[in-house]
Amino acid sequence: MKVSVWRGGAQGEFQSFDVPRHPSQTVLDVVTYIQRALDPTLAYRFACRVGMCGSCAMMVNGVPRWTCRTHVDKVARDEKLEISPLRNLPVIRDLVVDMREFFDKWARAKGEFRGRGTRQDDFERVPPESPSRKLVDAGIECIGCGVCYAACDVVKWNPDYLGPAALNRAWTLVTDVRDRARLERLRAVSGDAGCHACHSHVSCTERCPKHLSPTAGIAGLKRAVAKAVLQGDL
Amino acid sequence: MWIVQRASAAVLAVCVVVHLFTIIYAVRGGLTAAEILERTRGNAAWFAFYSVFVLAVTLHVPIGLRSICAEWLRWHGRSRDFALLLFAGFLGWAGMRAVVGVFA
């Protein structure tokens, strides 16, 4: 199989490798084979190899994917693969991107939980069947792999845009009944760099390996912001 | 601005449908400018309808162009907003000029 792999930083080029095919081979297996058997200088990231950590996300034939959970059989076209670093993030080297901007945007979207309790208080009871808890459940399983961010065209066009993952995180907090920073967070996620920049292309939802829907969360944020404005809270 | 964009889109959805059906209805069997003006001049209801139509366009189009300017042309900031404000003024002026000409 012919495999083209991005080499270098922002300026670089694809390098071609011949990699033997195996049954049930994943794209991460391919990258690991190249590094171990063909070129030990190849830089890439991985940790768990089982779809829990999200660190091995890369562009595979132009689509952002977890390479550990992507079988070559499913994505190879004419026995060819093209593997490059995640889109929309600065390339450090080869297949490794700088994730700082991605996580800084979580902070800018006020992605930290702010409850009212202290350590002396008992746990707040949130019934699992309550509507708000169900909304939180729908978006809470994000592991921050950056696949949605790489899939998003709005991030490409508007580099300040907070992106699907940060906005999805903000949405899970806005819908959390324990949250005490609602208005501050809604202010942080509205405007040209926030939820209102989303064009609902649904690429994030299409590509999310956890099958979450940041698009739905962002639409929820738009509604929540509009409601707060109409009620005079924002 | 987002709320204005959505609200004006809702108004436009109705206006465009009414506008298209009116055209289809009116042109059956041919139409001349004199015939149109004969029917439209002094009609307060259509004057009001098309005034709302023009207002919705004046609000909706520049807000949409604002995003297009930012994302496609990388044009941000006050110069963009000022240019779009002028464009909104032009749309309103040209639209109302037409409405007054046909319905007043």
Boltz contact constraints between the chains, C-beta under 6 A:
constraints:
  - contact:
      token1: [A, 157]
      token2: [B, 71]
      max_distance: 6.0
  - contact:
      token1: [A, 158]
      token2: [B, 71]
      max_distance: 6.0
  - contact:
      token1: [A, 196]
      token2: [B, 2]
      max_distance: 6.0
  - contact:
      token1: [A, 226]
      token2: [B, 3]
      max_distance: 6.0
